[in-house]
Amino acid sequence: MSDDNLIAIQELIDSAMSSLKTAQSLLRDITGVSDSSRERYSAKATSLGLSAYNAAASKVVEGVFDGQNMVDSNGQTYPIPANYASKSKLVEGDGMKLTITDEGKFIYKQIAPIDRKTIVGVLIQEDGQYKVLADGKAYRILLASITFYRAEVGDQVTILIPKGIDANWGAVEAIIPKHLAEAAAKAVISADGTLAPAKKTRKKKSDDGELSPEME
């Protein structure tokens, strides 16, 4: 591909992004509704010094992962493949880099992972979406993670969420099927540290004829 073609493509991309930004601004003026989440991550991308630039016959765009997409400093969103986000366990707030090759390929890379913490919850379905109910809040999770783990409602799910921000999304770390979680809950730790079934109680007659519980 010639340099002239690359320049033409770059100009088209810049023009399209500028037009989209203008359209979004006009829509906000008309409706009075703004995307606070997008603006938050756009501001975060700016604070991290993430930007767009050209490098070796390709265009590089940097931004922040919002749970589904990458948002750049201009508020433009770029779709991230759900399978990649799920397998890479991307967490809302991670700094990302997108390389757009001269062949039109989109290559994503995590460049500034946010501090994360692990919490455990239960998989639920709310408003037609899978979520994990943990610490009194329902976190959205990618459908690709549900499909990969073959998870079902009621399963116990460990998710990663960012520290220090009020996140809406969680990245699935591990899943314990419902029947295994229930079995573990019914077990107790024996003296040698292994899991053993919980002891049952039965009634035993005392010398005076009264019944009293006795552990088997």
C-alpha positions in Angstrom: 0.0 0.0 0.0 1.4 3.4 -1.0 2.0 6.3 1.3 -0.7 8.3 -0.5 -3.3 5.6 0.3 -2.2 5.5 3.9 -2.6 9.3 4.2 -6.0 9.1 2.6 -7.1 6.4 5.0 -5.8 8.4 7.9 -7.7 11.5 6.8 -10.9 9.5 6.4 -10.5 8.1 9.9 -9.8 11.5 11.4 -12.8 13.0 9.5 -15.1 10.2 10.6 -14.0 10.6 14.3 -14.5 14.3 14.1 -17.9 14.0 12.6 -19.0 11.4 15.2 -17.7 13.6 18.0 -19.7 16.6 16.6 -22.8 14.5 16.3 -22.5 13.2 19.9 -22.1 16.8 21.1 -25.2 17.9 19.2 -27.2 15.0 20.5 -26.3 15.9 24.1 -27.3 19.5 23.4 -30.7 18.4 22.1 -31.5 15.6 24.6 -29.7 17.0 27.6 -28.5 13.4 28.2 -24.8 12.7 28.4 -23.0 9.4 28.7 -21.3 9.9 32.1 -19.5 6.5 31.9 -17.9 7.4 28.6 -17.0 10.8 29.8 -15.4 9.3 32.9 -13.2 7.0 31.0 -12.4 9.6 28.4 -11.1 11.8 31.2 -9.2 8.9 32.7 -7.5 8.2 29.4 -6.5 11.9 29.2 -5.1 11.8 32.8 -3.1 8.7 32.0 -1.6 10.4 28.9 -3.2 7.9 26.6 -3.5 9.2 23.0 -3.5 8.4 19.3 -0.4 8.5 17.1 1.0 6.9 13.9 3.7 4.2 14.0 5.3 2.2 11.2 2.5 2.2 8.7 -0.2 1.7 11.3 -2.4 3.9 13.6 -2.2 3.5 17.3 -5.0 4.5 19.6 -4.8 4.3 23.4 -7.7 4.4 25.8 -9.4 2.8 28.8 -11.4 -0.4 29.0 -15.0 0.3 30.2 -16.1 -3.3 30.7 -16.9 -3.9 27.0 -15.1 -1.4 24.8 -12.1 0.9 24.8 -12.8 4.6 25.2 -10.1 7.0 24.0 -9.4 10.6 25.3 -11.9 12.0 22.7 -14.7 9.8 24.0 -14.6 7.6 20.9 -15.3 3.9 21.6 -13.7 0.9 20.0 -15.2 -2.6 20.3 -13.0 -5.2 22.0 -13.7 -8.8 21.0 -15.5 -10.4 24.0 -13.5 -13.6 23.8 -10.2 -11.6 24.1 -11.5 -9.5 27.0 -12.8 -12.6 28.8 -9.7 -14.8 28.3 -7.4 -11.9 29.2 -9.5 -11.1 32.3 -9.6 -7.4 31.4 -10.9 -5.3 34.3 -12.9 -2.1 34.0 -10.4 0.8 34.1 -7.4 -1.0 32.4 -5.3 1.1 30.1 -5.4 -0.4 26.5 -3.6 0.1 23.2 -5.2 -0.5 19.8 -3.0 -0.9 16.8 -4.8 -0.6 13.4 -2.6 -2.1 10.7 -2.5 -0.9 7.1 -4.4 -4.2 6.4 -7.3 -3.1 8.6 -6.6 -5.5 11.5 -7.3 -4.4 15.0 -4.8 -5.6 17.6 -5.4 -4.9 21.3 -2.9 -4.9 24.1 -3.2 -4.2 27.8 -0.7 -1.5 28.7 -1.7 -0.1 32.1 -3.6 -2.6 34.3 -5.6 -1.1 37.1 -5.2 -2.3 40.7 -7.8 -5.0 41.2 -9.4 -7.0 44.0 -11.2 -10.4 44.1 -14.7 -10.8 45.4 -17.1 -13.8 45.4 -20.8 -13.8 44.5 -23.6 -15.7 42.9 -24.6 -15.8 39.2 -28.0 -14.3 38.6 -30.0 -13.1 35.5 -31.5 -9.7 35.7 -33.2 -7.7 32.8 -32.1 -10.5 30.4 -28.4 -10.1 31.4 -26.1 -12.3 33.4 -24.7 -10.6 36.5 -22.9 -11.5 39.6 -24.5 -10.5 42.9 -21.6 -9.8 45.3 -21.2 -7.4 48.3 -24.7 -6.1 47.8 -24.2 -5.1 44.2 -25.0 -6.8 40.8 -21.9 -6.6 38.5 -22.3 -7.2 34.8 -20.1 -9.8 33.2 -19.4 -10.7 29.6 -21.5 -13.4 28.0 -18.4 -15.0 26.5 -17.3 -15.8 30.1 -20.6 -17.5 30.8 -20.3 -19.5 27.6 -16.7 -20.5 28.2 -17.3 -21.8 31.7 -20.8 -23.2 30.9 -22.0 -21.4 34.0 -25.6 -21.5 35.2 -27.7 -19.3 37.4 -27.0 -20.1 41.0 -23.3 -20.9 40.5 -20.7 -19.3 42.8 -18.5 -16.9 40.8 -15.2 -15.3 41.7 -14.8 -12.0 39.8 -12.1 -9.3 39.6 -13.1 -5.7 40.0 -11.0 -2.5 40.2 -9.9 -0.9 43.4 -10.9 2.6 44.2 -13.7 3.1 41.6 -17.4 2.3 41.5 -17.4 -0.4 38.8 -20.3 -1.8 36.9 -18.5 -4.7 35.4 -16.5 -7.7 36.8 -14.1 -10.1 35.1 -14.7 -13.7 35.7 -11.8 -15.4 37.5 -13.4 -18.8 38.4 -16.7 -20.5 38.7 -17.8 -23.2 41.2 -21.0 -25.0 40.0 -24.0 -24.7 42.2 -24.1 -28.4 43.2 -20.4 -28.4 44.2 -20.8 -25.2 46.3 -23.8 -26.7 48.1 -21.9 -29.9 48.8 -19.0 -27.9 50.2 -21.4 -25.9 52.4 -22.8 -29.1 53.9 -19.3 -30.5 54.8 -17.2 -29.7 57.8 -13.5 -29.8 58.4 -12.4 -33.0 60.2 -9.6 -33.1 62.8 -7.0 -34.1 60.1 -7.9 -31.2 57.9 -9.9 -33.2 55.3 -13.5 -32.6 54.3 -16.0 -34.9 55.9 -19.8 -35.0 55.8 -21.5 -33.1 58.5 -22.4 -35.3 61.5 -26.0 -36.2 62.1 -27.8 -36.1 65.4 -30.0 -38.8 67.0 -32.0 -38.9 70.1 -30.7 -40.9 73.1 -32.6 -41.8 76.2 -31.1 -40.7 79.5 -31.3 -42.7 82.8 -34.4 -40.7 83.8 -36.1 -41.5 80.5 -35.8 -38.1 78.9 -34.5 -37.8 75.3 -31.3 -35.8 74.6 -29.4 -35.2 71.3 -26.3 -37.2 70.6 -23.8 -36.8 67.7 -23.2 -39.9 65.6 
